[in-house]
Amino acid sequence: MLRFRDLSFRYKIPLRATLLVLVTAVTLTAANVVREYEQLRTDLFANAESLGSVVAMTLITPLLHDDLWRAYEIVSVPVRQGQDSTLGAEWLLVVDAQGRVYASTRPREQPVGVTLAELGGSVARLAAEYDLAALRGSRAVELEEASDFHLLMPILFDGVNLGTLILAYPKSIFEPRFRSIVERGALVTLLVLALLLPISWYWGRRMADPLVQLADCMSRVGERIPVESEYRLYESRDEVGLAGTQLKLMLAALREKEALEQQIIASERLAAIGRITAGIAHEINNPLGGMLNAISTYKRHGQAERTLPLLERGLLQIKETVAALLVEARLQSHPLNAQDFDDLRTLLQPHLAPKRVQLVWQGGLLGTVALPSTQVRQILLNLLLNAVQAAEPGSEVVCSIEHGRESIEFRVANRGQPIPVERLNHLFEPFVGTSDGGNGLGLWVTYQLVQQLGGRIDVSSNAADGTVVAVSLPAPETDR
């Protein structure tokens, strides 16, 4: 499932801008609705107070003369006139100084002479919460869970409270105006969104494009370093532009470093070829020089019986050198089996005795392995001979074999002097020279054979663990 944070910035920024515009528009509309509601409420109570003041002054005479019918006529007029007004009172009630109903626009529900407590409902709560006889000014009241707003207006004559006029306005009176405000606010919000969303989406894409270009350029840096014509970066003095500039400089530095590395690799290859050439020349010139001396001696003194053996040994040495350089990749041989390792131990015995070195053999094959036995035996023989030559007298050479499902690993270890670090990097080059004066062809041949078999060879050497050569060859087993 795709998460929002996994989206591209070309979508994330416009969506956030859209959400911000939407929240802003809804907030402003809500604030406008609340303001309009408060204004309606203020207008309602102002109108109610104005109406109540006029009605209260008109009621003074009927109350003084105890003219109940006249009082009823006075309070009924605003209700009849307010039938078509959105700010008209729902009902009016006149309460005398003793807290009894004197006149009401709803005489059946609020009969004359009944106390407010007996009427119950919101009127009883008004009587319980407010001392009507002590009122000296109007008071707007909004009781919780009541369906009406109430205005309490004292009826005063020369400072004497003759009674109280109660005006009730239904809260539903706001619904038409409130609905109209919400509809206008929603319309304005939609118009604002229709105008701002395309703009915010456009500018969001414009802001995201530099980041997308930067990410695209960075994603191209992998197996190779892209050239400048393969990418396009945003150029400016802001943070994204500065990051793009630094990325350009970094890629240029990486390309320069890559070019230098290629030059170094080429130089190292030429140096290796030079060393090989020099080694071949040395290995062939030595026997050639001896052969030429033998021929010169033969010309002066004869003695063919001494000259021919010298020529034969020189030619054989040249042949061995050339044969070592020509590693055959596909020699025909039987699959590797346990008998091949027994043959190797037999071949090594003459080399172990003079140095009093003991060969320790660990592990073995689980069956026949689909590997050419000739090449594998040559690899192990070369490694074991080198290990025996480098081992301290009286020490051990350990050869361990680990046969897995898809590979076979050989490890040859000895406790001789560790190989210097500077020689480890050139250990498998021919004619580099070894500590025992050899020409290094054995390890070079070993490396070539391992590569041809699709394997890997690693060497570690230190004073604590000695020298360990590990060879891993892919070898699916063929028989158990």
SEGURO-502922 format. One line per field, with one value per residue (C-alpha): x, y, z. Coordinates in pm, 1 decimal, padded with zeros to 6 digits. Layout:
N
xx <- c(X_...)
yy <- c(Y_...)
zz <- c(Z_...)
This chain:
480
xx <- c(00000.0_00139.8_00180.6_00162.7_00522.8_00632.8_00476.8_00695.4_00736.3_00574.5_00249.5_00320.1_00378.1_00065.5_-00145.6_-00018.5_-00083.5_-00434.1_-00497.5_-00371.5_-00602.4_-00896.0_-00835.2_-00793.0_-01114.6_-01316.7_-01173.2_-01256.8_-01606.8_-01661.2_-01532.2_-01766.1_-02063.4_-01984.9_-01949.9_-02280.6_-02450.0_-02324.4_-02439.7_-02786.5_-02804.0_-02698.5_-02953.9_-03224.8_-03168.6_-03134.6_-03467.0_-03621.5_-03496.8_-03633.3_-03969.0_-03978.0_-03906.8_-04200.7_-04437.8_-04329.9_-04399.3_-04736.8_-04831.1_-04782.8_-05133.4_-05319.6_-05128.4_-05203.5_-05573.5_-05584.5_-05711.3_-05647.6_-05817.7_-05613.8_-05292.1_-05384.1_-05447.0_-05109.0_-04904.6_-05094.9_-05006.7_-04630.2_-04707.4_-04964.3_-04728.0_-04434.4_-04596.7_-04417.5_-04100.0_-03793.9_-03726.3_-04084.9_-04151.2_-04312.9_-04503.1_-04515.4_-04598.3_-04671.9_-04595.6_-04721.7_-04516.4_-04629.3_-04494.0_-04832.5_-04940.3_-05121.4_-05155.4_-05023.6_-05045.9_-05106.0_-05385.9_-05467.2_-05111.1_-05038.0_-05365.5_-05405.5_-05328.8_-05100.0_-04748.7_-04449.0_-04339.7_-04676.1_-04636.5_-04319.5_-04074.0_-03841.1_-04068.6_-04033.8_-03656.2_-03652.6_-03844.3_-03611.9_-03287.4_-03378.6_-03549.6_-03793.5_-03910.9_-03557.1_-03486.8_-03400.8_-03288.0_-03345.3_-03167.9_-03119.8_-03130.8_-03033.5_-03115.0_-02942.2_-03161.2_-03440.3_-03600.4_-03634.4_-03430.3_-03584.3_-03571.3_-03670.1_-03789.0_-03898.8_-04210.8_-04107.8_-04313.5_-04139.5_-03881.9_-04144.5_-04147.4_-04504.1_-04418.1_-04202.2_-04247.1_-04105.7_-04049.3_-03969.5_-03800.2_-03757.3_-03401.8_-03524.3_-03567.4_-03197.7_-03228.6_-03323.8_-03060.5_-02805.2_-02877.5_-02841.4_-02505.2_-02376.6_-02486.1_-02316.2_-02003.9_-01994.2_-02035.5_-01756.4_-01536.0_-01595.9_-01517.9_-01197.8_-01097.5_-01173.9_-00943.8_-00665.2_-00636.7_-00506.6_-00267.8_-00145.3_-00110.2_00090.5_00322.3_00353.2_00471.7_00709.6_00853.5_00878.7_01045.8_01393.0_01377.9_01265.3_01548.5_01798.0_01668.6_01671.3_02032.6_02137.5_01959.5_02172.0_02490.0_02541.6_02746.8_02869.3_02886.8_02649.2_02790.7_02651.2_02443.9_02240.0_02078.3_01932.0_01955.3_01778.4_02012.0_01949.8_02087.3_01834.5_01901.8_01789.2_01997.4_02303.5_02253.2_02236.4_02554.9_02735.5_02610.0_02750.1_03086.5_03078.1_02998.3_03275.8_03517.5_03399.2_03451.0_03799.8_03869.9_03738.5_03966.4_04264.1_04175.6_04162.5_04504.6_04640.9_04491.8_04642.6_04979.3_04962.8_04876.9_05170.5_05394.6_05269.0_05334.9_05680.6_05750.6_05621.6_05831.7_06136.8_06075.7_06032.4_06346.9_06538.5_06409.0_06495.6_06823.8_06981.0_06960.2_07033.7_07351.9_07460.7_07381.2_07581.5_07877.8_07854.2_07851.7_08150.0_08341.2_08252.9_08390.0_08722.7_08766.9_08511.2_08384.8_08034.8_07955.5_07963.0_07806.0_07493.6_07371.2_07413.7_07213.0_06944.9_06907.4_06885.0_06618.3_06419.3_06430.1_06302.2_06028.4_05915.9_05902.7_05691.5_05467.3_05401.8_05285.8_05046.3_04776.8_04537.7_04176.4_04003.0_04220.6_04033.4_04027.0_03792.6_03562.7_03723.0_03699.0_03859.7_04135.1_04278.7_04350.0_04520.3_04748.2_04829.4_04936.7_05164.0_05323.1_05388.4_05563.8_05914.1_05883.2_05761.7_06041.4_06342.2_06174.1_06011.9_05674.0_05357.6_05060.7_04721.9_04425.8_04076.7_03745.9_03696.2_03453.1_03099.3_03104.9_03217.0_03232.6_03182.2_03520.6_03823.3_04056.1_04376.1_04322.1_04204.0_04501.7_04737.0_04581.3_04614.2_04963.1_05095.0_04941.5_05065.9_05419.8_05435.0_05300.2_05558.8_05842.1_05726.0_05654.4_05890.5_06079.1_05884.6_05553.8_05227.5_05060.2_04682.4_04467.7_04092.5_03818.6_03457.0_03210.2_02873.9_02569.4_02684.3_03052.4_03370.8_03626.7_03994.6_04197.2_04574.5_04742.9_05098.8_05276.2_05573.9_05681.8_05387.0_05390.3_05470.5_05176.5_05351.6_05385.1_05021.2_04894.4_05133.2_05124.9_04965.7_05179.7_05446.7_05815.5_05756.1_05981.6_05923.8_06099.7_06259.1_06404.9_06137.7_05999.8_05637.1_05491.5_05324.3_05091.4_05024.2_04926.1_04708.0_04527.9_04466.6_04324.5_04091.0_03961.2_03901.1_03697.2_03481.1_03612.2_03769.2_04102.3_04182.1_04500.4_04541.1_04872.2_04963.4_05180.5_04889.6_04718.8_05000.0_04927.0_04591.8_04498.4_04126.9_03996.4_03623.6_03502.3_03145.0_03095.6_02750.0_02783.9_02704.7_02711.4_02711.5)
yy <- c(00000.0_00336.8_00575.4_00954.7_00999.5_00768.9_00992.3_01201.6_01568.7_01658.3_01529.1_01581.4_01958.4_02036.1_01812.7_01989.9_02327.9_02212.1_02094.3_02428.3_02623.3_02398.6_02431.3_02808.6_02845.5_02628.0_02812.7_03153.6_03038.4_02897.1_03219.8_03421.8_03202.8_03243.9_03620.2_03641.8_03432.7_03664.3_03962.3_03809.3_03742.9_04100.1_04238.8_04019.1_04137.6_04500.0_04474.1_04294.2_04559.0_04838.3_04664.5_04576.4_04936.3_05066.8_04795.5_04836.3_05212.4_05147.9_04897.8_05143.1_05293.4_04958.7_04828.9_05143.5_05123.8_04743.4_04734.3_04370.3_04384.3_04686.0_04515.5_04211.2_04428.7_04599.6_04277.8_04114.7_04384.5_04297.6_03930.2_03994.1_04239.0_04003.3_03709.4_03790.6_03926.5_03715.0_03903.3_03885.6_03772.6_03431.6_03531.9_03808.0_03769.4_04037.5_03942.9_04165.0_04267.2_03952.4_03718.9_03616.9_03621.3_03949.1_03924.9_03688.7_03634.1_03265.9_03282.6_02912.7_02806.4_03094.6_03176.0_03495.7_03474.3_03172.1_03203.5_03142.0_02845.1_02681.2_02725.6_02516.7_02491.4_02775.3_03037.5_02864.4_02851.0_03226.1_03291.2_03061.5_03208.4_03579.2_03808.1_03977.0_04229.0_04357.9_04418.2_04778.3_04722.6_04486.2_04148.9_03909.5_03545.4_03230.9_02924.7_02596.2_02330.8_02586.3_02641.1_03021.6_03331.6_03553.8_03926.0_04045.8_04409.7_04572.3_04797.3_05099.1_05403.1_05664.9_05403.8_05156.1_04811.2_04752.1_04418.8_04251.1_04207.1_03878.7_03847.9_03506.2_03453.7_03102.5_02994.9_02853.0_03211.1_03198.8_02896.0_03073.6_03340.7_03084.4_02857.5_03152.4_03244.5_02886.9_02861.4_03189.7_03084.7_02747.7_02918.1_03161.8_02874.9_02678.6_02984.0_03046.0_02680.4_02680.8_02980.7_02889.0_02511.9_02530.6_02807.0_02614.2_02296.1_02484.2_02650.6_02328.1_02147.6_02434.7_02400.0_02021.1_02006.0_02111.3_01844.8_01582.0_01676.8_01655.0_01311.1_01186.0_01295.9_01128.9_00804.8_00785.1_00760.0_00385.5_00156.2_00457.2_00834.1_01021.7_01291.5_01643.9_01608.5_01323.8_01530.3_01876.7_02054.6_02363.0_02660.3_02934.6_03078.4_02906.6_02585.3_02350.8_02537.8_02528.9_02154.0_02105.0_02307.5_02100.9_01780.1_01898.0_01965.6_01626.1_01445.0_01632.8_01531.1_01170.2_01166.9_01306.6_01047.1_00771.3_00889.6_00890.7_00540.7_00419.5_00571.8_00406.3_00069.9_00103.6_00195.0_-00104.2_-00334.4_-00202.4_-00245.6_-00604.0_-00675.5_-00529.8_-00751.2_-01058.0_-00972.1_-00916.7_-01242.1_-01441.0_-01285.1_-01368.6_-01727.1_-01788.7_-01590.7_-01787.3_-02127.3_-01967.5_-01815.7_-02153.2_-02319.0_-02059.9_-02105.9_-02481.3_-02441.8_-02202.0_-02454.2_-02731.1_-02525.9_-02478.3_-02809.9_-03050.1_-03284.8_-03348.8_-03582.4_-03282.9_-03026.3_-03220.3_-03274.2_-02901.6_-02816.6_-03068.1_-02926.2_-02569.6_-02662.3_-02851.7_-02550.3_-02325.5_-02578.0_-02590.8_-02211.6_-02187.2_-02474.9_-02301.7_-01990.2_-02188.6_-02299.3_-02542.1_-02469.6_-02784.3_-03083.7_-03414.5_-03581.5_-03783.6_-03619.0_-03540.8_-03810.8_-03905.8_-04112.8_-03791.4_-03657.4_-03983.2_-03939.8_-03584.9_-03702.5_-03959.7_-03698.2_-03467.6_-03718.5_-03664.0_-03289.6_-03319.4_-03536.7_-03303.6_-03015.3_-03236.1_-03084.4_-03274.9_-03264.0_-03245.2_-03337.6_-03226.2_-03307.0_-03470.7_-03531.0_-03656.8_-03824.6_-03769.4_-03401.3_-03268.6_-03096.9_-03191.7_-03376.9_-03276.3_-02902.3_-02938.6_-03158.2_-02907.4_-02624.7_-02810.9_-02942.5_-02593.1_-02449.0_-02734.6_-02722.3_-02347.1_-02398.7_-02671.7_-02454.8_-02156.8_-02358.4_-02354.4_-02682.6_-02911.6_-02725.5_-02832.4_-02762.3_-02792.3_-02873.1_-02860.4_-02950.8_-02838.7_-02987.2_-02806.7_-02850.2_-02613.3_-02552.3_-02697.6_-02498.9_-02577.9_-02403.1_-02444.6_-02292.6_-02283.0_-02113.8_-01972.0_-01611.9_-01389.6_-01249.0_-00873.9_-00652.8_-00504.8_-00854.3_-00959.1_-00730.3_-00895.3_-01247.9_-01405.5_-01230.5_-01445.2_-01380.4_-01148.3_-01364.1_-01556.5_-01573.4_-01905.6_-01776.2_-01927.3_-01756.8_-01730.6_-01928.5_-02183.2_-01928.8_-01763.4_-02099.2_-02168.9_-01836.5_-01901.0_-02247.2_-02115.1_-01844.3_-02093.6_-02312.7_-02010.7_-01999.8_-01751.0_-01747.1_-01536.2_-01501.6_-01373.1_-01357.9_-01228.9_-01322.6_-01449.4_-01686.2_-01752.8_-01768.3_-01904.7_-01956.0_-02022.0_-02150.7_-02176.2_-02362.8_-02411.8_-02787.8_-02944.4_-03304.9_-03577.4_-03890.8_-03988.3)
zz <- c(00000.0_-00106.4_00185.4_00157.8_00268.0_-00014.3_-00280.5_-00507.8_-00415.4_-00750.3_-00592.0_-00222.3_-00237.5_-00448.5_-00222.6_00088.7_-00072.7_-00164.1_00192.9_00328.4_00095.0_00189.0_00564.1_00530.4_00330.0_00570.7_00873.0_00727.7_00637.3_00986.3_01142.7_00919.5_01015.9_01386.5_01343.5_01157.0_01427.1_01700.1_01496.6_01454.2_01825.5_01903.7_01658.9_01807.8_02164.1_02051.1_01871.1_02165.8_02409.6_02190.5_02158.8_02529.3_02633.0_02425.3_02546.0_02910.9_02902.9_02741.5_03015.7_03302.1_03273.7_03251.3_03551.5_03755.9_03670.6_03683.7_03324.0_03239.7_02900.3_02792.3_02902.4_02694.9_02388.2_02427.6_02453.7_02166.0_01911.3_01874.3_01829.9_01553.9_01378.8_01416.2_01244.8_00917.2_01076.8_01125.3_01447.2_01583.3_01941.8_01987.6_02300.3_02562.5_02929.8_03191.4_03552.6_03837.4_04139.1_04330.6_04059.4_03914.5_03552.2_03476.3_03094.4_02830.8_02456.5_02541.7_02799.9_02775.7_02853.9_03088.4_03266.1_03467.4_03839.0_03817.8_03959.9_03732.0_03943.1_03875.8_03501.2_03498.1_03207.9_03114.7_03281.9_03618.7_03574.9_03505.8_03829.1_04022.5_03889.6_03877.6_04130.6_03892.9_04152.7_04197.5_03826.1_03739.5_03380.3_03091.2_03089.1_02795.4_02906.2_02712.7_02921.2_02842.6_02673.7_02632.0_02291.1_02337.0_02408.3_02679.6_02749.7_03097.2_03098.1_03428.2_03420.2_03631.4_03742.9_03953.7_04055.6_04166.2_04002.0_03887.4_03723.1_03461.3_03088.1_02950.1_02575.3_02421.3_02083.9_01938.6_01869.7_01540.4_01423.3_01325.2_01101.2_00772.9_00821.3_00939.8_00642.0_00408.1_00563.1_00535.6_00172.7_00085.1_00275.0_00099.1_-00238.6_-00165.4_-00044.6_-00363.6_-00576.3_-00381.3_-00412.7_-00785.7_-00821.9_-00582.0_-00632.2_-00991.5_-00887.3_-00581.5_-00789.7_-01055.4_-00803.6_-00606.6_-00919.9_-00992.1_-00640.1_-00663.6_-01007.2_-00878.6_-00606.3_-00857.3_-01093.5_-00806.6_-00699.7_-01060.6_-01104.8_-00778.3_-00876.6_-01192.3_-00982.8_-00959.1_-01174.1_-01367.8_-01321.7_-01556.5_-01781.1_-01759.5_-02078.2_-01921.6_-01647.2_-01589.0_-01254.8_-01124.0_-01100.5_-00844.1_-00521.6_-00293.9_-00098.5_-00377.5_-00635.1_-00407.8_-00354.6_-00732.5_-00779.7_-00517.9_-00682.7_-01016.6_-00854.1_-00682.3_-01009.2_-01185.9_-00908.5_-00930.5_-01307.2_-01260.0_-00989.7_-01217.9_-01498.9_-01262.3_-01142.8_-01502.2_-01562.8_-01248.6_-01349.6_-01696.9_-01543.1_-01307.0_-01597.2_-01799.3_-01496.1_-01452.0_-01820.7_-01779.5_-01479.9_-01665.5_-01969.8_-01755.6_-01570.9_-01891.8_-02034.3_-01718.0_-01700.9_-02068.7_-02083.8_-01801.2_-01975.2_-02311.7_-02171.5_-02036.1_-02369.0_-02565.4_-02332.5_-02379.7_-02760.8_-02744.0_-02529.5_-02773.8_-03064.0_-02888.1_-02710.6_-02851.0_-02575.6_-02713.6_-02425.8_-02185.1_-02419.3_-02516.9_-02156.2_-02089.9_-02399.9_-02302.3_-01947.8_-02084.1_-02336.8_-02071.9_-01840.2_-02120.6_-02198.7_-01834.5_-01815.9_-02131.5_-02021.1_-01687.9_-01872.3_-02096.0_-01852.2_-02019.3_-01919.8_-02038.5_-01963.3_-01984.8_-01644.3_-01425.3_-01163.7_-00830.7_-00563.3_-00231.4_-00401.4_-00551.8_-00202.9_-00105.3_-00409.2_-00298.8_00048.1_-00115.0_-00341.3_-00045.5_00179.0_00027.7_00088.2_00449.6_00590.6_00526.7_00714.7_00979.0_00893.8_00977.0_00738.1_00915.6_00692.8_00804.5_00639.6_00303.4_00020.9_00068.5_-00272.2_-00628.0_-00728.6_-01082.4_-01094.4_-01311.8_-01078.5_-01261.8_-01213.2_-00851.0_-00759.9_-00926.8_-00721.2_-00392.3_-00472.3_-00547.4_-00230.0_-00009.3_-00152.6_-00087.5_00265.3_00339.9_00208.3_00419.0_00737.7_01034.6_01093.8_01325.6_01269.8_01104.7_00771.8_00795.3_00493.3_00557.7_00311.2_00353.2_00106.8_00088.9_-00131.0_-00404.5_-00336.6_-00198.4_00002.0_00062.7_00333.1_00358.0_00665.2_00798.6_01088.5_00899.8_00872.0_00765.7_00413.6_00405.1_00317.6_00013.8_-00135.6_-00081.0_-00359.5_-00613.0_-00475.1_-00782.7_-01044.2_-01218.7_-01166.3_-00872.9_-00658.0_-00338.3_-00006.2_-00099.5_-00426.0_-00657.5_-00966.4_-00838.4_-01128.1_-00897.9_-00736.0_-01072.0_-01223.2_-00916.7_-00958.3_-01328.2_-01258.2_-00984.9_-01219.8_-01499.3_-01263.7_-01164.1_-00807.1_-00569.3_-00385.1_-00078.8_00127.6_00482.6_00665.4_01011.7_01305.8_01517.8_01271.1_01025.2_00652.7_00535.6_00171.5_00108.6_-00223.9_-00295.2_-00605.1_-00725.9_-00709.6_-00713.5_-00596.3_-00845.8_-00633.4_-00269.5)
